[in-house]
């Protein structure tokens, strides 16, 4: 076990050093690893001593010829156009982006921001130029080659440390030693997941370029009429965009939607058929009951909500799914994503109805945290009981 302790000591020193620096920017860098490899002499970490020199970790050597390195770029384009019909042009640009596999990120009365595959950015720009008089065109590229390479090297180093810790755990003879290794293994595994997340986010920004088009017109524009006459539909996802948090209120007995909150979520508002809850990681819920109207079925509400989320809040809808809740009541789940303050947010709204009421179950939060809570949230959706009031009258 002496050699095994040496490996654990080297791993512990490496992980502990990264923790003290408090930043992923320095974790598992070539300089840090080689410095640890040169320590030699005696380690004393978590009560373990070893006097052997740890083996130097093999790292990929960077390319010496810049011409042989494929540059990794993030492109952003900004355009200004003078057109006759602003609203129609916005819709045309949106359709053009979707036609090449992109999506709308944001939209208001005089501008649109779309994400398009990087390989067709110039193609989309050329199509937009034909829609009016171009008064401004600017394309900027950010080189993230070094950042991407650094992240991948650190990920490779962390994975190597994890392999050594796993091998060490298999050879541990004492429970105390095994627990020490397991703690460090958990830390390294968490770091690996963080690095993978950062790499995925960077890869997405590289894969999809951003195109923002500002529009102006010398002609008077038609007044845009409110197309959605139901205020509660227009307000869906509004709390996510505003970052709204309602103060805690005392629960009003018998005046709330019946459902089981997700695991590790706490209710902080429950009154007037509106319930709000939150997780400690910042995933929020809003469950509400609304009056149904004559002639409106589940398909009607699903289509209207989807259109409102896209047009009013520029949420990119990723899918619409069928599901069932308590008593086999049919429901729909609408999934979407939106970038807010440079961070990707996931949004979900489940819709169910009876003859008299429509029920909505909203959930949103940073995509990374939302992914962890999704299974629990969807189990909570399945627990919604929209027939409890009717059934209580029939008893």
N, C-alpha and C positions, 0 to 999 in steps of 0.2 A: 504493500500500500504506500510505500514511501514515494515512489514515482507518481502515484495517483494524487497524493497530497500536493506534490509539486505542481501538477496541472491545475488542481483546484485553487491553489494559492495564486497562480498566475492569473487564472480567470477572475478570482475575487479582486485582485489588485486592479485588473483592467476595468471590471464593472464598477468597483468603488470609485475609481478615478473619474469615470464618466459621470457618475452620480454627483460627485462633488462639483464638477464643472457645470452641471445643471443644463446642458444644452446638447441636442443631438448633433450639432455642428461639429463637435469634437469627439464624439463617441466612435470608437473603433477606427480611428484614423491611422494611416501607416506610421506616422511619427509616434503616436501613443503606443502602438503595438510593438514597434521595434524598441522603444524605450523600456517597455516592460520586459522584453526579451533580454535586454542587456543587464537587468538588475542583478542577476546572479546571487551569490552570497546567500543570506538567510532571509526567508519570508516569515512574518508572524501575522497571520490574518485569521480572525475568528478562532484564536486559540490553536492554530495548526502551524507547526514549524517544519521547514524543509530547507536543506542546505544545498540541493542540487540546482544546477543551471537549467531553467526551462527551455524547451526547444523554441527556436524562432519561428513564428508563424509566417508561412509563405504568402506573399501578397502579389497580385498582378502588377507588373511594372507598366507605368503609363507610356503611351506612345511618345517617341522622341520627335517624330516628324509630324508637325501640325497638319500637313497636307494629307496624311494617312488617317486622320481622325475625322469621322463624319460629324459635322456640327449639328447639335440639337437646338432647334430654334422655336421660339414662341412668337407668332405674328399677330399684330393688332392693326386694323385698318380703320380710318375715320374718313368719311366723305360728307360733303354738303352739296345738296342739289336744289335747284329751283324747278318746281313742277307746277302743273295746273291743279291737280287734285291730290292733296296730301294724303288723305285717308286711303284712297285707292292705291296710291304708290306704296304706302306702308304695307298693305295687303299683298301687293305684287312682290315686294322684297321678301316678305315672310314666306310666300309660296315658293319663290326661287330658292331660298335657303333650305326649305323642307324637301324640295325636289332633288337636291344633291346630297341628302342625308344629314342636313343640319337641323337646327331648331331655333326658335325665337327665345331670346333670353330676357329682353325687356322691351317695352313699347309704351309710348305716350302719344299725345295728340300730334306732335311734330317730329318724332324720331323713332327709330327702331334699332335695337342691338340684337344681332344674331350670331350664333355659333355655327361655323361651317367647317367641313373637313379641310385641313390645311392644304391638301393637294389641289383643291379646286377653288381656293380663295381668289386667285386672279380671274378665273372664269366667272365667278359670281360678281366680282367688281366690274368686269366688262359688261355684264348683263345690266347691272345697276346704272352704269354710265349712259345707257341708251334710254333711260326713263326720264331724263330731264337735262338741264344745263348744270354741268359740274362746276362748282365754284371752289371746291377744296378736295384734295385727295392726298392722303398721307398714310404710308404703310411703315410701321416700325417693327423691328425684330429684336427679340431679347435672346442672347446666347446663353443657354443653360447647360451647355455641354459639361463644363467642369462640375457644376452642381450635381448633375445626373450621375456622372462617373463617381464622384465622391460618395453619394448616397449608396450606389451599388457596391462600392468597395467596403463601406462600413457594414452594409447588409451581409456581404460575404464573410467578413471578419466575425460578425456576431453569430452567424450560422456555424462557423467553425468552432467558436467558443462553446456554442450549445452542444455540438457533437461531442466535444471533449467532456463536457459536464455529464452528458448522458452516459458515456462510457465509464466515467468515474463513479456515477451513481450505481451502475451495475456491479462494480467491484467493491462497493462500500460494505464493510463488515459490521459496523456498529450503527445502531439506529440514530445516534447523535450525529454521526458523520453524514448519514443519508439525508437527514433533515437539513443540514447546512447546505449540502449540494442542491437539494430541491428548492431551497429559498433562492439561491443564485440562479438556478435554472429558470425559475419563474420570472426573475428580473430580466434575464437575457431574452427570454421568449417575448416579454412585453416590448422590449426595445426592438426586436425583430418585426413585430406587428406594426409598431409606429413607423419604422423605416419603410416597410412595404406600403403603408398608407401614403406616405409622402411621395414615394416613387409613383404610385398609381395616380395621385393628384397631378403630379408634374407631367406624366405621360398624357393625361387627358388634355391638359393645356397645350401640349405640343401637337396633339392629334387634331384639336379643334381650334381654329383661329377665330378671333373676334372681329366682327364687322359692325361698326356703328355708322348709321346714316342719319344726318340731320336734314330736314326738309323745310323749304320755305316756298311761298307762292305769292305772285303779284296779284292774284285774283281773290275775291272774298270766298271763304270756305263755308260750306253748308254747316249749320249747327248740328252737332252730333246728338242724336236723341238717345235717351236712356232705353236700352233694349231689354233690360231685365227688370220687370215691374215688382219683383219680390225682394225687399230689402235684405232679408236673411241670406238669400243666395249671393247678393253682391258683397255681403260681409264675410263670407267664407274665406279663410286664409288671411283675413285682414289683421288678426292678432299676430300672426307670424311675421308679417312685414313690418308692423309697428313695434314689435317687441313688447306687446302689452302684457302686463301681469295685474290681475284683479286682486284687490285686497281680500283677506279671509273673511267669510261671512258665516253666521250660524246656520246650520242646516235647518230647512223648513220641512217638517215631517209631511210626507205624502206628496211633495211637490218637486220630485226629481225623477230623472230617467233611471230605470232599474237596470244596472249592469255591474259586473265585478271589475274593479279597476285592475290594471296589469300589476304583476308582481313588482314590488319595490317602488310603487307609485303612491303618492299621498294626495288625497283630495284637499283642496284649500278653498273651494267655493262650491256651494250646493244650495240653490234656491231657485224658485220660479222655473222649474224644468230646465235648468242650466247647471251643468256640473263641470268644474275645472279640476285638473290634477296635474302633478308634475313628478318627474323622477329627479333624483339628486344630480343626474348628469345633464339636465336641461332639456329633456324631451317633454313636451307639453301636450295635454289633452283638453278637448272642449267637446262635451256631449250635450246635445240640445234637442228639444222637441218644438216643432212648428206646426201651424195649422195647414192642413191640406186644402186644396181647392177642387172644385168639380171639374172632372175631365182630365186631371193630372195623375198619371200613373208613374211607376218606377222608371220606365224608359224616358218619360218626359223630364223628370227631375234630374236623371243622370246626364242627359244631353245638355240641359240648361246649365247645370253646375259645371260641367266640363267646359262649356263655352265661356262662362263667366270667369273661371279660373284662368283661362288662357288669355282672353281679351282684356280683362280688367287688371289682373295681377301678373300677367306674363309668366305664369307657371307652365313649364314644359310637361305635358301629360305623357307619362311613360307607358301606362297600361290601365285598362279598365277590366275588372274581374268580377265574376259571379261568386257569391257566397251565400251562406244561410246563417241565421241567428236562431235564438230560442224558438221552439215550436215549429221548426222548419220554415220560418218566414224568409222569403227571398230578399236578398240585399245586393248592393253593388259596392265595390271598393275601387276608388279612383286614386291612382298613384301619380305623383309628380315630383319635380325637382326644380330648384331655383337657386341661383347664386346670390347671396346677400352679404354685403360687406367683404367680398373676396372669399367667402366660405360657402361651400355647397350645403344646401339644406334639403332635406327630404320632407315631403308632405303627403298625407293620406287622408281621405275622407270616405267614410262608409255611409251609405244611404239606404234607409229602409222606410216603409210606409204602411199605414193602415188606411181605411176609408177616411178617417178624420184627421190623422196627423202624419207628419213626415219627421223622421228622426235622422240626425246627422251626428257622426262620431269623427271628429277631427283629431289628428295627431301630427306633430311636426317637431323638428329639431335638427341639429347638425348631423349630416349624413352618417358620419362615423358612429356617433352615439345612437342614432336612430336605428341603424342596422342591428345593433346589439339588442334593442328593445322590441324589434318588429314582431318576433314570434309571440312575445307576451302580449303585445298590443292586439294582434289579430285574435288571440284567444279571448281577450277582453271583449272584442267586437262580437264574437260568437255568443258571448254570455248576455247580450242585450235582450231584454224582454219587453217587447212593444205591445204585448197583448195582456199584460198583467192587470191593467185597470179594467178591461172588458171582462176578463175572467173573474175578477173579484166581484163584479156586479152579478155574474151568473151563479155564483156560489150560494 
